[in-house]
Amino acid sequence: MIPFRKMQGLGNDFVVFDARHNAIAMTTRRARAIADRHFGVGCDTLVLIEPGKAGADAVLRFFNADGGEVESCGNATRCIARFLMDEQGLSQVKLDSQGGPLLCSDAGNGLVTVDVGVPKFDWRDIPLSHAADTEKLAIPVNGTDITAAAVLMGNPHCVLFVEDVENAPVTELGPKLETHAFFPTRINVEFAQIIDRSHIRMRVWERGIGVTLACGTGACATAAAAFRRGLAGRKVEVELDGGKLQLEWRESDGHMLMTGPGTLVFLGQLDLDAYGH
């Protein structure tokens, strides 16, 4: 039996395995089976905590509910940082991921601040299938051009600014954009409504998962896209279905800071072999 932690950040939930001392073999099939909400533990994303390298306290690997490995996950990073800081009595930990380094700090009152790094906007970074203006993309869908912004924030994101986010076609348009030929590695899709220059209401369709209650890197990408468009300032509160995140796009070095909660739900054990190979 292998121990795991069930954790959540604003309702975005995770099954977390500590593989720092004993390696855990994870495959697409196994991750998908564990993430299944009816036959497995159930989660949006499965996370492995692996031994740190090059000064990092740990390396994080993320597998979304469809079993695909992805570059980063902001909400999960806060959860892992909270766990590691409490475990070791630290106020700061440095984590690493495919999406880049993540410096995490205790923000008090159970909150964690993550330096998610510098947003990238070059079409090759995201990537897009061909050169295009990532601030205002025209994406053809069913004979109509959808206007969006594209941002790499550890993960690739497509941000649509809408008048009424509560009635936005998240479940209809989200999967079409996720798998659009414009995005060869697929993409996360954010629907964002500007409330004022310091408040944004956002809903999300996550790549490989579907609708989730929150997406940390998506909130960061939305904040960056809103600032580029002149719709918001450098400090914004992003309200997601599961709660609120505080974002700051720091002017001094271009880094994006995300502050929010990370919570332990329960501890458990499972038989990995029961979930395939």
C-alpha positions as CSV (number, residue, x, y, z in Angstrom):
1,M,0.0,0.0,0.0
2,I,1.2,3.5,-0.9
3,P,0.3,6.5,1.2
4,F,-1.2,9.6,-0.5
5,R,-2.6,13.0,0.5
6,K,-5.8,14.4,-0.9
7,M,-5.4,18.2,-1.2
8,Q,-7.3,21.1,-2.7
9,G,-6.7,24.7,-3.6
10,L,-10.0,26.6,-4.1
11,G,-11.7,23.3,-5.0
12,N,-9.1,22.4,-7.6
13,D,-8.3,19.0,-6.1
14,F,-5.2,16.7,-6.1
15,V,-4.0,13.3,-5.2
16,V,-0.4,13.8,-4.0
17,F,2.3,11.1,-3.7
18,D,5.5,11.7,-1.9
19,A,8.2,10.0,-4.0
20,R,11.2,11.8,-2.5
21,H,12.5,8.6,-0.8
22,N,10.9,5.9,-2.8
23,A,10.3,6.3,-6.6
24,I,6.7,5.8,-7.8
25,A,6.1,4.6,-11.3
26,M,3.4,6.7,-12.9
27,T,1.9,6.1,-16.3
28,T,-0.9,7.7,-18.3
29,R,-3.2,4.7,-17.6
30,R,-2.5,4.6,-13.9
31,A,-2.9,8.3,-13.4
32,R,-6.2,8.3,-15.3
33,A,-7.5,5.4,-13.2
34,I,-6.6,7.0,-9.9
35,A,-8.1,10.3,-11.0
36,D,-11.4,8.7,-11.9
37,R,-14.1,10.0,-9.6
38,H,-16.2,6.8,-9.7
39,F,-13.6,4.0,-9.7
40,G,-10.5,5.7,-8.3
41,V,-9.7,8.3,-5.6
42,G,-10.9,11.2,-7.8
43,C,-9.1,14.4,-8.6
44,D,-8.4,17.0,-11.2
45,T,-4.6,16.4,-11.1
46,L,-2.3,13.8,-9.7
47,V,1.0,15.1,-8.3
48,L,4.4,13.4,-7.6
49,I,6.8,15.0,-5.2
50,E,10.3,13.8,-6.3
51,P,13.8,14.6,-4.9
52,G,15.0,18.1,-5.5
53,K,17.8,19.0,-7.9
54,A,20.1,21.9,-8.4
55,G,19.1,23.7,-5.1
56,A,15.4,22.9,-5.3
57,D,13.7,21.4,-2.3
58,A,11.6,19.1,-4.5
59,V,10.6,18.5,-8.1
60,L,6.9,18.3,-8.9
61,R,5.3,16.3,-11.7
62,F,1.7,16.8,-12.7
63,F,-0.7,14.4,-14.4
64,N,-4.1,15.7,-15.4
65,A,-7.3,13.6,-15.1
66,D,-6.9,12.3,-18.7
67,G,-3.5,10.8,-17.6
68,G,-1.4,13.3,-19.6
69,E,1.6,14.8,-18.0
70,V,1.6,18.6,-18.0
71,E,4.1,21.3,-17.2
72,S,2.7,23.1,-14.1
73,C,-0.2,23.6,-11.8
74,G,-0.4,26.7,-9.6
75,N,-3.0,25.5,-7.1
76,A,-1.2,22.2,-6.6
77,T,2.1,24.0,-6.1
78,R,0.6,26.0,-3.2
79,C,-0.7,22.8,-1.6
80,I,2.7,21.0,-1.9
81,A,4.5,24.1,-0.6
82,R,2.2,24.3,2.4
83,F,2.9,20.6,3.1
84,L,6.7,20.9,2.8
85,M,6.9,24.1,4.8
86,D,4.9,22.7,7.6
87,E,6.8,19.4,7.5
88,Q,10.2,21.1,7.7
89,G,9.3,24.2,9.7
90,L,10.3,26.5,6.9
91,S,8.8,29.8,5.7
92,Q,10.0,29.3,2.1
93,V,10.6,26.4,-0.3
94,K,11.9,26.3,-3.8
95,L,10.2,23.8,-6.1
96,D,10.9,22.8,-9.7
97,S,8.7,21.6,-12.5
98,Q,8.7,21.2,-16.3
99,G,7.1,24.6,-16.4
100,G,10.1,26.2,-14.5
101,P,11.2,27.0,-11.0
102,L,8.6,28.0,-8.4
103,L,9.7,29.9,-5.3
104,C,7.0,29.6,-2.6
105,S,6.6,31.6,0.6
106,D,4.4,31.5,3.7
107,A,2.0,34.5,3.3
108,G,0.4,34.0,6.7
109,N,-3.2,32.9,7.7
110,G,-2.7,29.6,5.9
111,L,-2.0,31.3,2.6
112,V,1.0,30.7,0.3
113,T,2.6,33.0,-2.3
114,V,4.1,31.4,-5.4
115,D,6.5,33.2,-7.7
116,V,5.2,31.6,-10.9
117,G,7.9,33.2,-13.1
118,V,7.6,35.5,-16.1
119,P,4.6,35.2,-18.5
120,K,5.7,34.5,-22.1
121,F,3.8,35.8,-25.1
122,D,5.9,34.8,-28.1
123,W,3.8,32.5,-30.4
124,R,6.6,29.9,-30.4
125,D,6.6,29.7,-26.6
126,I,3.0,28.9,-26.2
127,P,3.2,27.3,-28.8
128,L,0.9,28.3,-31.7
129,S,0.8,26.4,-35.0
130,H,2.0,29.6,-36.8
131,A,3.0,33.2,-36.2
132,A,0.2,35.4,-34.8
133,D,-0.4,38.3,-32.5
134,T,-0.8,36.7,-29.1
135,E,-2.4,39.8,-27.6
136,K,-5.4,39.5,-30.0
137,L,-5.7,36.2,-31.7
138,A,-8.4,35.5,-34.2
139,I,-9.3,31.9,-33.9
140,P,-11.7,30.4,-36.4
141,V,-14.4,28.3,-34.8
142,N,-17.5,27.1,-36.7
143,G,-17.1,29.9,-39.3
144,T,-16.7,32.7,-36.8
145,D,-13.5,34.3,-35.5
146,I,-13.1,34.1,-31.7
147,T,-10.8,36.9,-30.3
148,A,-8.5,35.7,-27.5
149,A,-5.1,36.3,-25.9
150,A,-2.5,33.6,-25.6
151,V,0.0,33.3,-22.7
152,L,2.5,30.7,-21.5
153,M,2.4,30.7,-17.7
154,G,4.2,27.4,-17.0
155,N,1.2,26.0,-19.0
156,P,-0.3,27.3,-22.2
157,H,-3.4,29.4,-21.8
158,C,-6.0,31.0,-24.1
159,V,-7.9,33.9,-22.5
160,L,-11.3,35.2,-23.7
161,F,-12.6,38.4,-22.2
162,V,-16.4,38.3,-22.0
163,E,-19.3,40.6,-20.9
164,D,-21.0,38.0,-18.7
165,V,-18.8,35.1,-17.5
166,E,-21.7,33.4,-15.7
167,N,-23.4,32.7,-19.0
168,A,-20.2,32.2,-21.1
169,P,-20.2,29.0,-23.2
170,V,-17.5,27.3,-21.1
171,T,-18.5,23.7,-21.8
172,E,-19.3,24.3,-25.5
173,L,-16.4,26.5,-26.5
174,G,-13.8,25.3,-24.0
175,P,-13.3,21.8,-25.6
176,K,-13.3,23.2,-29.1
177,L,-10.5,25.7,-28.3
178,E,-8.5,23.1,-26.2
179,T,-8.1,20.9,-29.2
180,H,-8.0,23.5,-31.9
181,A,-5.4,23.1,-34.6
182,F,-4.0,26.5,-33.6
183,F,-2.7,24.9,-30.4
184,P,-0.6,21.8,-31.3
185,T,0.0,20.9,-27.6
186,R,-3.7,21.7,-26.7
187,I,-4.5,24.6,-24.3
188,N,-6.2,25.7,-21.2
189,V,-9.1,28.1,-21.8
190,E,-10.1,31.0,-19.5
191,F,-13.3,33.0,-19.7
192,A,-12.8,36.3,-17.9
193,Q,-15.1,39.2,-17.0
194,I,-13.5,42.5,-16.0
195,I,-15.3,43.8,-12.9
196,D,-13.0,46.8,-12.5
197,R,-9.2,47.4,-12.8
198,S,-8.5,45.4,-9.6
199,H,-11.1,42.6,-9.9
200,I,-11.6,39.9,-12.5
201,R,-14.2,37.1,-12.5
202,M,-12.9,34.0,-14.2
203,R,-14.1,30.5,-15.2
204,V,-11.9,27.8,-16.7
205,W,-11.9,24.8,-19.0
206,E,-8.7,22.9,-18.2
207,R,-6.7,20.9,-20.7
208,G,-7.2,17.2,-20.1
209,I,-9.8,17.8,-17.3
210,G,-12.7,20.0,-18.4
211,V,-14.4,22.5,-16.1
212,T,-12.6,23.0,-12.8
213,L,-13.4,25.2,-9.8
214,A,-10.0,27.0,-10.1
215,C,-6.8,27.2,-12.1
216,G,-3.9,29.0,-10.6
217,T,-1.7,29.4,-13.7
218,G,-4.9,30.3,-15.6
219,A,-5.6,33.2,-13.2
220,C,-2.0,34.4,-13.6
221,A,-2.3,34.2,-17.4
222,T,-5.6,36.1,-17.3
223,A,-4.1,38.9,-15.1
224,A,-1.2,39.2,-17.5
225,A,-3.5,39.3,-20.5
226,A,-5.7,41.9,-18.9
227,F,-2.8,44.2,-18.1
228,R,-1.5,43.9,-21.7
229,R,-4.9,44.9,-23.0
230,G,-5.1,47.9,-20.6
231,L,-8.1,46.4,-18.8
232,A,-6.5,46.0,-15.3
233,G,-3.6,47.0,-13.2
234,R,-0.6,45.0,-12.0
235,K,-2.4,43.9,-8.8
236,V,-5.7,42.2,-9.2
237,E,-8.0,39.8,-7.4
238,V,-9.2,37.0,-9.6
239,E,-12.5,35.3,-8.4
240,L,-12.9,31.8,-9.6
241,D,-15.8,29.3,-9.0
242,G,-13.9,27.9,-6.0
243,G,-12.7,31.2,-4.4
244,K,-10.3,34.1,-4.8
245,L,-6.6,34.5,-5.7
246,Q,-4.5,37.6,-5.3
247,L,-2.2,38.3,-8.3
248,E,0.7,40.7,-8.7
249,W,2.6,41.1,-11.9
250,R,5.8,42.6,-10.4
251,E,7.1,45.5,-12.5
252,S,10.7,45.2,-11.2
253,D,11.5,41.9,-12.8
254,G,8.3,40.8,-14.7
255,H,7.6,37.9,-12.3
256,M,4.0,36.9,-11.5
257,L,3.1,36.3,-7.9
258,M,0.1,34.3,-6.9
259,T,-1.3,34.2,-3.3
260,G,-4.0,31.8,-2.1
261,P,-4.8,28.8,0.1
262,G,-3.6,25.1,-0.1
263,T,-5.5,22.7,2.1
264,L,-5.2,19.0,3.2
265,V,-8.5,17.2,2.8
266,F,-7.5,13.7,4.0
267,L,-4.7,11.1,4.2
268,G,-5.1,7.7,2.6
269,Q,-3.4,4.6,1.2
270,L,-3.9,2.7,-2.1
271,D,-2.6,-0.4,-3.9
272,L,-0.9,1.0,-7.0
273,D,-1.1,-2.4,-8.8
274,A,-4.9,-2.2,-8.6
275,Y,-4.7,0.8,-10.9
276,G,-2.8,-0.7,-13.8
277,H,0.7,-0.2,-15.0
